[in-house]
Amino acid sequence: MTDTSNTRPADSEAQAPRQSRLHRLMRYIPLIAPVLLWTVPCWVLLHTGQHWPMPVTLVGTALFALGLVGMPLAMVRGHGRRQQDRAAIVGDTLLGTSWVLFTWSILLGVPLRLALTVAGVDESQDRARIVTHAVLGITAVLLAWGYAEARRVPRVRRLDVQLPRLGAGLDGIRVVLITDTHYGPLDRTRWSARVCETVNTLEADLVCHTGDIADGTAERRRAQAVPLGTVRATRARVYVTGNHEYYSEAQGWVDLMGELGWEPLRNRHLLLERRGNTLVVAGVDDVTAESSGLAGHRAHLAGALDGADPDLPVLLLAHQPKFVDRAAADGIDLQLSGHTHGGQIWPFHHLVRIDQPALAGLSHHGTRTLLYTSRGTGFWGPPFRVFAPSEITLLVLRSPHLPTSP
């Protein structure tokens, strides 16, 4: 097999101008987004004909202004050089709250006002106040539900995946996928232990973690990650880095996972054998690894498959779904990924799809390759999951070559 990082140069050149424009636009999002997230709900809920008593208008406007100023400051203190966990919790919570308020101010506020007009609610003040109460009510319900969804132990999602090249001896191999645990400012040590207990009930042959273990260094988040050492698998526990490891001293996480008994598949593979058949289990560093500047860290598929029989089926771990283009070009049978969180807070998934070819679930790519994208086991940043539930995934690999009964 060959390294496909430079395949399809014409396509890459055609996409380059579009990607550079997108990257230029992304530079301005940190400046524009907070203003929109706080001013739009403020205008819709307080200043579009409600005629609230002056104290209500002043206090409400002051709260939105406080959010507009406080959220970026808290985010910088929490996720910048200072790494203050309390500030991160405040900033992340404000970010999630403002996103839900912004979304439903537009998606509910505008249509509801039109519907009230059609229904014959004549007073514009009445229509405006009904909209405000409805948006605030929906926001409160979604935030409460989303918080509970984010903090719960994920449900187990089970599915059979048939791989045409999988030998009969490997039929029924049980692969458990966890990913994007994102141990962080909110201490989730007990949650981590309960996740691992759930994984152990699934009697896995192979357990995979496809990166983004935590937000913070291995030293800082060690207590939350230690329960991963209790995970059981009959054959192997394997791990690849995600992009967030490269924000937080990735080598420290590689070392800790090795210490906990996991096999870091850093551009390498191992063989899983049963009943005379073999599955290649390979892994690559995250696609952001090379730009991190860490020596030896990069996504190198050819290195991961070096020495593997090209006729054997391959299960590949790669943190980001967009690596599937390279996987499909090399005829990989199944790629396991995370990264997207399924959008985490609806409708953010529309923005995720700009960057990734798949959001969640099983998808087909090229002539052979299947991609399974997990919605993630934990959450990043805002402690909410709205219409994007977390998951622990059990994939049962199936072979089409089962022996016939006599």
C-alpha positions, 0 to 999 in steps of 0.5 A: 500500500502507498501513502496517499497524502499527495493523491488527487493533486488536481482536486486539491488544487481546485479546492485550495482557493475555496479552503483559503477563503473559508480559512480567512472567514474563520479568522473573523468568527471569534470577533463576530460570533460573540456579538451576534450570539448576544445582541440578536437575542437581546434585540428579539426578546427586549427591543422589538415592541415588548414595551417592558417596564423600564427596569425590566428593559434595563436589567435585561439589556445589562445582562446581555451586555454582561454576557457579551463582555464576560463570555470572551473574557472567561473563555480566554482565562479558562482556555488560554495560558492561565487555564483557570478551570472555574473561568472555563466552566463559566465561559463554556456555560455562557457559550452554550446558553448564548448559542441556544438563545440565539438559535431559538430567537431566530428559529422560533421567534420569527415564525411565531410572530408571523403565526400570531399575526395570522391567528389574529393577535392584533396587539404588537406588544402582545405578540412580542411578549408571547415570543419572548416568553416562548423563546425563554421557556424553550431555551430553559427546557433545552438547557436543562435537558441538554445538561442532563444528556451531557452529564449522563453515562452514554447509551450503548449503540449496537450495530452489525457491520459486514466487511466483505474481506473479513474471514469467517473465523473473525465473524462476530468480533466485538469492537467497542468504540469510545472517543472524545471523552474530553476530561476537562474543567468539570471533574468527571472522575466518577462519570469516567469510572461509570463509562468504563464499567459500562464498556466492561459489560459489553465483553469486547474483543477490541476496545478503541479510543479514537482521541480527544481524551481531555482538555488539559495535560495528562498530568492535570487530568490524570485522575479523570483518565485513570479509570480507563486502565480498568477497561477490559478486552479479550484481545487489545485496547488501542488508542490514537491521538485527537486534535485536542491532545496536540493542544495539551502536550500530546506525548504525555497522553501517549505515555499515560495511555501506554501506562494504563495498558492501552496500545497507542497506535501511532502510525503502526498496526497490530494483528488480531487473529482468530480461527485462522483468519487475521484482521489488521488493526491500524492507527494514525496520528490526528491530521493536525499532528504535523503542524504541532511541531512535535517530532515524529507526530504526523498522520502517516497511513503508509507507515501504519500499514508498513509490513501488513499483508495487502490482502488482509482486511484493515480496521483503521483508527483515525480521529477525524472523519475527513481522513477517510479520503486517504483511507478510501484511496488505499482500500481500507475496509473500515475506519473508526472516527469521532471528532464531530460530536454529532454537532453536540448542540443543534443546529451546530451540525450544519457547521460541522458538515462544512469541515467533515464528510460525515456527522455520525453513523455508518457511511460508504466511501469509495468502492470498499471503505466504510466509515463509522463516525461516533457522536462521542462519549463526552462533550467539549466546552459547553456542558450541553448536548441538544439533539446529539446524544453521546454514545458508547458504540458496539460494532459486531463485525460480520463476514459474508464467508460463513461456512455452510452447514452440512 
